[in-house]
Amino acid sequence: MSEVDTSPERQGLSPRQARRVRVVLSTVIMVAVGLTLALRLGSTHSVLTMAFYGIALILSGSALVLSQQGRTRVATAVLGTGVALAVAAEWAVVPMR
């Protein structure tokens, strides 16, 4: 009789790797939103523009902290939906000015 290895093989990222990936992703998005804010303020001086991109910066910073604390799925949801909604809201308001 031969022994069969019954231990399940782990696929995907380890929790530590997942946290690192999401921390880096949050940081990259935060820098991108900051650069976009600077470019948008160069073309238009709007309080709404600052508000929407400020919200996106806050949400990406929150996702960064959540990722560092091990809440990677929550961080991904906050980062994805929050930043997308903030950017979409800013672009939806542009034609109204």
C-alpha positions as CSV (number, residue, x, y, z in Angstrom):
1,M,0.0,0.0,0.0
2,S,1.3,3.4,-0.9
3,E,0.7,6.5,1.1
4,V,-1.3,9.1,-0.7
5,D,-0.6,12.7,0.1
6,T,-3.9,14.1,1.3
7,S,-2.8,17.6,2.2
8,P,-4.5,20.2,0.0
9,E,-2.1,22.2,-2.1
10,R,-2.4,25.9,-1.6
11,Q,-3.0,28.0,-4.7
12,G,-2.9,31.7,-5.0
13,L,-1.3,34.2,-2.8
14,S,-0.5,33.8,0.9
15,P,-2.2,36.3,3.2
16,R,1.0,38.3,3.6
17,Q,1.5,38.5,-0.2
18,A,-2.1,39.6,-0.6
19,R,-1.7,42.4,1.9
20,R,1.5,43.5,0.2
21,V,-0.2,43.5,-3.2
22,R,-3.1,45.5,-2.0
23,V,-0.9,48.0,-0.1
24,V,1.1,48.6,-3.2
25,L,-2.1,48.9,-5.3
26,S,-3.6,51.4,-2.9
27,T,-0.4,53.4,-2.9
28,V,-0.2,53.5,-6.7
29,I,-3.9,54.5,-6.9
30,M,-3.4,57.2,-4.3
31,V,-0.4,58.7,-6.3
32,A,-2.4,58.5,-9.5
33,V,-5.4,60.2,-7.9
34,G,-3.1,62.9,-6.5
35,L,-1.6,63.5,-9.9
36,T,-5.0,63.6,-11.6
37,L,-6.1,66.1,-9.0
38,A,-3.2,68.3,-9.7
39,L,-3.8,68.1,-13.5
40,R,-7.5,68.8,-13.1
41,L,-6.9,71.8,-10.8
42,G,-4.6,73.2,-13.5
43,S,-7.4,73.2,-16.0
44,T,-10.3,74.1,-13.7
45,H,-10.4,75.6,-10.2
46,S,-13.5,73.9,-8.8
47,V,-14.3,73.1,-5.2
48,L,-16.3,70.0,-6.5
49,T,-13.2,68.7,-8.2
50,M,-11.2,69.0,-5.0
51,A,-14.0,67.4,-3.1
52,F,-14.3,64.4,-5.3
53,Y,-10.6,63.7,-5.7
54,G,-10.1,64.4,-2.0
55,I,-12.7,61.7,-1.3
56,A,-10.8,59.3,-3.6
57,L,-7.6,60.1,-1.8
58,I,-9.2,59.4,1.6
59,L,-10.7,56.1,0.4
60,S,-7.4,54.9,-1.1
61,G,-5.7,55.8,2.2
62,S,-8.4,53.9,4.1
63,A,-7.8,50.9,1.8
64,L,-4.1,51.1,2.5
65,V,-4.7,51.0,6.3
66,L,-7.3,48.2,5.9
67,S,-4.8,46.2,3.9
68,Q,-2.1,46.6,6.5
69,Q,-4.5,45.3,9.1
70,G,-5.3,42.2,7.1
71,R,-8.7,43.3,5.9
72,T,-7.8,42.8,2.2
73,R,-11.2,41.9,0.8
74,V,-12.8,44.9,2.5
75,A,-9.9,47.1,1.3
76,T,-10.4,45.9,-2.3
77,A,-14.1,46.8,-2.1
78,V,-13.5,50.2,-0.6
79,L,-10.7,50.9,-3.1
80,G,-12.6,49.7,-6.2
81,T,-16.1,51.0,-5.6
82,G,-15.2,54.1,-3.7
83,V,-12.6,55.5,-6.0
84,A,-14.6,54.6,-9.1
85,L,-17.7,56.3,-7.7
86,A,-15.7,59.4,-6.8
87,V,-14.1,59.7,-10.2
88,A,-17.4,59.0,-12.0
89,A,-19.2,61.6,-10.0
90,E,-16.6,64.2,-10.8
91,W,-16.8,63.4,-14.5
92,A,-20.6,63.5,-14.4
93,V,-20.5,67.0,-12.9
94,V,-18.1,68.4,-15.5
95,P,-20.9,69.0,-18.2
96,M,-23.0,70.8,-15.6
97,R,-20.5,73.6,-15.1
